[in-house]
Amino acid sequence: MLNAILQRTKMARLGLSPAAPHPHRWGTAVVLVVRNEERHIGEWARFHRLAGVRQVIVYDDGSSDATLDQLAAELAADQLRVIPWGQRLADQLLRREIHNQVLAYAHAAANFGGAFRWMAFIDADEFLVPKQAASLDAALAHLDPQVRNLSLPWHMFGRCGHQQPPSGGVVTNYRLRAADPMAGVNFKCVVDPCHLTAVRVHRMEVDHGSLTWNDQGEAWPLRRRSQASFYSAEHIQLNHYYTRSGEELEQKIRRGPNLRSKAAAYRRKVMRTVHQIEQQVVPDDAAIRFLERIGASASW
C-alpha cells in the first residue's frame, strides 16, 4: 500500500550540501528552466540585464524554437550559461518522477552558487522588479548577512483584456494585477546559495532551518509566510505574468505542467487561478516605473 501511494507522488524536495563560497563572490544569478519561450524571452532577458543580473543560468528543456538565440542576442557571453536539460528521471524502485525543475535548481546552486551572493529561482513569465533602486543588487544591499532566504510573493497579472497577443512587450501591455497579492499566495525565492540545504520550486531552506525573510529583512517561520502581515514589496516585487493573452493562455494549457502525472487536472487548476486573478484587479506600473528610473523606458 505504501509503495502504491509513493508511486503516485513526485520527488519534489531535494536536499543538497551548500556550495563553498568563492573568496570574492558577488552579484545576483537568475536560474530558470525554458522550453519554447521565443515570443517573450528576449524581453525577459533584456529587463533582467537592465536590472543588473550578473548571470542568467538557463536549463533548456528541449526547446525547438529560437529561445536560445533570443537569449544570446540580449545577453553577453559571460552573462549567459546554458545547460541542456531535456531528461525525465524517476526513482527506479518506486517509479517516482523526479521534478525536473527542482533538479535544475539544485544543480545550479550546487555547481555554480559559490560565485554569487544571491541566486533567484524564477520562470520566464516572472520578472524581478526593483521598486526603489536602480538594480537588483542595490535593492538587496540593505539586508544583513544573516538574511539568506527571501520569499517573494507573486503579483499575479491576467489577460488585461487581450485575447490576441498585442504588439509590444509584456511589461507595457499587462498592467492590471490581482488586488490582493496574499490571496491564495505562492512565492518564489532569492537565496544565498552558499547556505542552501533543501530545494523545492516555491520553497527553499537554508542552514537546515525553517526561517525565511521578506524583502524588508524580517524573519518568519516558513510555515507562516502566507499570513498577510508577512507581505512586503518595498524593495523588490515579483511580477508573474501568468496568462498573458487569451491565445497564449490556451497555449500554456496545451503545453501542460512540468510533471506529466498532473496533466489531466491542469486545465481546471489554471482556470481557477485565472478567475482568482481577474476577479478584482488594480493598476500596477512598478515595472514601467523601474524602466523610467533607469532611463530605459523610451527605447523599450
TAZIPE-V23860 format. One record per residue. N is the residue number from 1. PSI is psi as a letter, one per 40 degrees, with the letter a starting at -180 (none if undefined). Layout:
N,PSI / N,PSI
This chain:
1,d / 2,d / 3,d / 4,d / 5,d / 6,d / 7,e / 8,e / 9,i / 10,i / 11,g / 12,e / 13,h / 14,h / 15,i / 16,i / 17,h / 18,i / 19,i / 20,h / 21,h / 22,i / 23,d / 24,f / 25,i / 26,i / 27,a / 28,h / 29,i / 30,h / 31,h / 32,i / 33,h / 34,i / 35,h / 36,g / 37,f / 38,d / 39,d / 40,e / 41,d / 42,d / 43,d / 44,d / 45,d / 46,d / 47,d / 48,d / 49,d / 50,d / 51,e / 52,e / 53,h / 54,d / 55,i / 56,h / 57,h / 58,h / 59,h / 60,h / 61,f / 62,f / 63,h / 64,e / 65,a / 66,f / 67,d / 68,d / 69,d / 70,d / 71,d / 72,d / 73,d / 74,d / 75,i / 76,i / 77,d / 78,e / 79,e / 80,h / 81,h / 82,h / 83,h / 84,h / 85,f / 86,e / 87,i / 88,h / 89,i / 90,i / 91,h / 92,d / 93,d / 94,e / 95,f / 96,h / 97,h / 98,h / 99,h / 100,d / 101,d / 102,d / 103,d / 104,d / 105,d / 106,d / 107,d / 108,d / 109,d / 110,d / 111,d / 112,e / 113,d / 114,e / 115,e / 116,i / 117,d / 118,i / 119,h / 120,h / 121,g / 122,i / 123,i / 124,e / 125,e / 126,h / 127,h / 128,h / 129,h / 130,h / 131,d / 132,d / 133,i / 134,e / 135,i / 136,d / 137,d / 138,d / 139,d / 140,e / 141,d / 142,e / 143,h / 144,i / 145,d / 146,e / 147,h / 148,e / 149,g / 150,h / 151,h / 152,h / 153,i / 154,h / 155,h / 156,h / 157,h / 158,a / 159,d / 160,f / 161,e / 162,h / 163,d / 164,i / 165,h / 166,i / 167,i / 168,a / 169,i / 170,d / 171,d / 172,d / 173,e / 174,h / 175,f / 176,h / 177,i / 178,h / 179,d / 180,h / 181,e / 182,e / 183,h / 184,f / 185,i / 186,i / 187,i / 188,i / 189,i / 190,h / 191,i / 192,h / 193,e / 194,e / 195,e / 196,h / 197,e / 198,i / 199,h / 200,i / 201,d / 202,e / 203,h / 204,i / 205,h / 206,i / 207,f / 208,f / 209,a / 210,f / 211,i / 212,i / 213,i / 214,i / 215,e / 216,e / 217,e / 218,h / 219,h / 220,i / 221,h / 222,d / 223,e / 224,e / 225,e / 226,e / 227,i / 228,d / 229,e / 230,d / 231,h / 232,h / 233,f / 234,d / 235,d / 236,h / 237,h / 238,h / 239,h / 240,h / 241,g / 242,d / 243,d / 244,a / 245,i / 246,d / 247,d / 248,d / 249,d / 250,d / 251,d / 252,d / 253,d / 254,d / 255,d / 256,i / 257,i / 258,d / 259,h / 260,d / 261,e / 262,e / 263,d / 264,d / 265,e / 266,d / 267,d / 268,d / 269,d / 270,d / 271,d / 272,d / 273,d / 274,d / 275,d / 276,d / 277,d / 278,e / 279,d / 280,h / 281,i / 282,i / 283,i / 284,h / 285,f / 286,d / 287,d / 288,d / 289,d / 290,d / 291,d / 292,d / 293,d / 294,e / 295,f / 296,e / 297,d / 298,d / 299,e / 300,none
